[in-house]
């Protein structure tokens, strides 16, 4: 039986404050701090949303066709005819995934994507796998996209090759700074290059198709690069086709981004996010098919020396003129900007996982510009370290890429299929409340369940094929990393859960009485006005006060003793002789002896006089005893450390 006094008449005072953060050097970098009330004004529309969340997916058109041709090249140029059918199959898969995520956006308007869907429908363990997969993929998105963009720059300017790691880290820091300014500003900054790329790629594909199908003047690539056998010669087999299909599915990376960032959109946010997803899928699918079809017709070959996009552009525009240079420049920009999608989604997803207690709670805090700034900085640091370790090599990073994406696709679509099954078991008019969404009966639930179920099977097959074909190239790293991340998530959750149980007031019992015995210990180095201020505070706490002085030199001890007789107000003093000139250790030993003799309900308070200087340089000239004791005693129960600061105006010596 819990026995509490009646505190129903407790008064609560709510007071508005107008304190604003001071303008600092950070304000010049990331902008003035925003009030919480400004949050609705920081949301974005569909056009800016396309620039923020679709840059990763759209940038994949720059290399997806080439990735297919690289695999088909092992069977010779005759196999290049399969690039368009394989691309068509990938676009069909893109349509299935898009339909699934469009349904997810409306079912989960607060965002979260695969993590929330898996958590609500499959359980916490699959949700953590989805979360670990996506977080890993976002880190790799930043590393791969920036490294690919820098590779374009170093191809044009070989003298910069030795500085590729430095350039890559510099670009990451630049994108980080823009994202720290807020979603709205980062979206506005990246909108122009995104739409420039879309416009130029549209002109390239339409012009190529017009010259090929209408006037018949397109021709083939002039002076194509030599065909490079990346993996040795082989025959056209079902496994080879699956391998090429899996490599081409890198075009789907980034499709899930919008479902994770729904809260960034203006109201009605689900509708706006859904339309943005459809726009992205249509642009991505049409560009991908157009590039693959034209690449087959012009005889483009995969090469490290010249990309397929470059071969297509100079064939369509008959040389390396202004349109060619503009397209290559826009492609380089969009590859680097693809990292922006990860910077928009990684902080949001990490905040959701942290809110559930599986990541540090600090990731849930929004910074001065209403973005999850700690997540943005964490992503920049991790991606930079990855680029340094792998020396900004796209070839070494690519095998790590995309496995996490398709694992999260599979869990998301499997979770949505199970959600439709639960909806089908409801009666018309019934409603069931779940953690992340509400379930209501839908007539065509069975069709939706079949679409999501089929999509889950397709993405699962792609994931297995990708893992099998890229395992030796480095995919094993991700397959080991994801379980390690899940284990870390559980350890963090275990800590928070254990702490919550220990601090819970449920079944707490009777509130302990406020009356308790205080024993105060006051370490002093000398007797001065600061010491007397601490002594006055100590005597307010308790009548049982003991001053402790650690003696290094006998003459010093005598001076302290004589002064204490005059100013110590009769409080007893213990003098600890330290022949080895140690200060903290004898003091800790004395406190430990007193703690052993402590009575039940007795609290020991260490009152430490602390000099505080208005000059940081002068403050470094003084020993901070309070911090030293706090670091040593923080793990001991029933001991409180209180600092009594004393300030000295160093200009006139006034206390």
HUVENNOR-V481683 format. One record per residue. SS is DSSP state (A for helix, B for strand, O for the rest). PSI is psi in whole degrees, 0 to 359 (none if undefined). Layout:
BEGIN
ss = (SS:SS)
psi = (PSI:PSI)
END
This chain:
BEGIN
ss = (O:O:O:O:O:O:O:O:O:O:O:O:O:O:O:O:O:O:O:O:O:O:O:O:A:A:A:A:A:A:O:O:O:O:O:A:A:A:A:A:A:A:O:B:O:A:A:A:A:A:A:A:A:O:A:A:A:A:A:A:A:A:O:A:A:A:A:A:A:A:A:A:A:A:A:O:A:A:A:A:A:A:A:A:A:A:A:A:A:A:A:A:A:A:A:A:A:A:A:A:A:A:A:A:A:A:A:O:O:O:O:O:A:A:A:A:A:A:A:A:A:O:O:A:A:A:A:A:A:A:A:A:A:A:A:A:A:A:A:A:A:A:A:A:A:A:A:A:A:A:A:A:A:A:A:A:O:A:A:A:A:A:A:A:A:A:A:A:A:A:A:A:A:A:A:A:A:A:A:A:O:O:A:A:A:A:A:A:A:A:A:A:A:A:A:A:A:A:A:A:A:A:A:A:A:A:A:A:A:A:A:A:A:A:O:O:O:O:O:O:O:O:O:O:O:O:O:O:O:O:O:O:O:O:O:O:O:A:A:A:A:A:A:A:A:A:A:A:A:A:A:A:O:O:O:O:A:A:A:A:O:A:A:A:B:O:O:O:A:A:A:A:A:A:A:A:A:A:A:A:A:A:A:A:A:A:A:A:A:A:A:A:A:A:A:A:A:A:O:O:O:O:O:O:O:O:O:A:A:A:A:A:A:A:A:A:O:O:O:O:O:A:A:A:A:A:A:A:A:A:A:A:A:A:A:A:A:A:A:A:A:A:A:A:A:A:A:A:A:A:A:A:A:A:A:O:O:O:O:O:A:A:A:A:O:O:O:O:O:O:O:O:A:A:A:A:A:A:A:A:A:A:A:A:A:A:A:A:A:O:O:O:O:A:A:A:A:A:O:O:O:O:A:A:A:A:A:A:A:A:A:A:A:A:A:A:A:A:A:A:A:A:A:A:O:O:O:O:O:O:B:B:B:O:O:O:O:B:B:B:O:O:O:O:A:A:A:A:A:A:A:A:A:A:A:A:A:A:A:A:A:A:A:A:A:A:A:A:A:A:A:A:A:A:A:A:A:A:A:A:A:A:A:A:A:A:A:A:A:A:A:A:A:A:A:A:A:A:A:A:A:A:A:O:O:O:O:O:O:O:O:O:O:O:O:O:B:B:B:B:B:B:B:O:O:O:O:O:A:A:A:A:A:A:A:A:A:A:A:A:A:O:O:O:B:B:B:B:B:B:B:O:O:A:A:A:A:A:A:A:A:A:A:A:A:A:A:O:O:O:O:B:B:B:B:B:B:O:O:O:O:O:O:A:A:A:A:A:A:A:A:A:A:A:A:A:O:O:O:O:O:B:B:B:B:B:B:B:B:B:B:B:O:O:O:A:A:A:A:O:O:O:O:O:A:A:A:A:A:A:A:A:A:O:O:O:O:O:B:B:B:B:B:B:B:B:B:O:B:O:O:O:O:B:O)
psi = (121:126:106:148:159:111:30:340:12:133:145:133:121:125:128:141:150:23:130:143:142:152:125:184:334:328:325:331:314:0:168:148:144:142:156:328:344:353:314:333:353:2:164:158:189:320:312:324:325:321:322:312:351:356:325:309:315:326:337:341:342:341:351:314:319:323:324:314:327:317:316:334:336:343:10:171:338:331:346:339:343:353:322:315:321:318:322:317:322:320:324:316:321:319:318:315:320:315:319:312:334:321:322:320:317:331:329:78:348:7:182:333:225:325:311:318:314:321:317:335:334:339:173:320:310:326:319:324:316:316:314:321:313:318:319:317:321:321:316:328:314:312:312:313:317:317:321:319:318:326:323:319:314:337:321:327:82:336:340:0:318:347:18:323:316:318:318:313:322:318:321:316:324:313:323:313:320:320:330:343:351:158:317:315:320:322:318:319:324:355:316:308:328:311:335:316:314:315:314:321:323:315:319:310:314:317:318:315:322:314:330:311:333:307:351:38:15:312:198:175:130:130:61:155:160:142:123:127:101:329:23:162:142:173:165:112:163:323:321:318:317:322:315:320:315:320:322:340:359:343:341:353:132:352:327:352:318:323:336:338:30:322:347:347:156:158:145:112:323:318:314:318:319:316:321:320:317:317:313:315:320:316:312:311:315:318:315:313:317:316:317:318:312:324:321:318:326:355:35:145:146:135:147:336:332:129:162:322:319:316:319:315:316:338:316:318:12:56:186:56:198:320:322:311:322:318:316:319:317:324:317:317:315:329:317:321:342:333:336:327:316:321:336:327:325:312:323:314:317:327:321:316:320:324:328:358:14:356:164:136:340:336:349:352:134:141:193:339:22:26:161:80:326:322:323:314:319:316:316:318:312:314:322:317:321:318:323:316:316:8:36:36:117:320:322:337:329:318:339:348:151:337:314:325:310:334:317:323:313:314:322:312:325:319:319:322:317:325:317:325:319:322:322:337:352:157:151:131:342:154:135:130:128:176:320:352:175:140:128:147:135:135:313:36:327:322:316:321:320:321:312:321:317:319:320:319:315:311:328:319:315:318:315:316:316:315:320:317:335:7:310:335:351:357:338:333:314:321:335:323:319:312:324:317:319:319:317:318:314:321:320:315:320:319:310:320:318:317:319:320:321:327:358:143:356:129:32:331:207:134:128:150:149:338:124:161:131:132:121:131:128:99:136:145:339:178:115:187:324:322:317:326:317:323:318:317:319:321:338:322:320:157:346:85:135:121:141:128:126:120:124:317:136:321:321:319:321:320:318:319:315:317:322:328:326:315:355:0:29:4:137:151:136:126:120:115:130:88:337:14:31:146:306:318:312:323:317:323:318:317:321:320:317:320:326:331:5:140:158:135:5:136:133:125:125:112:118:119:131:120:130:122:146:5:118:324:318:327:331:348:358:145:128:84:323:315:321:316:321:319:330:330:359:337:0:135:146:15:125:137:123:129:134:99:143:131:142:123:107:353:318:2:12:136:none)
END
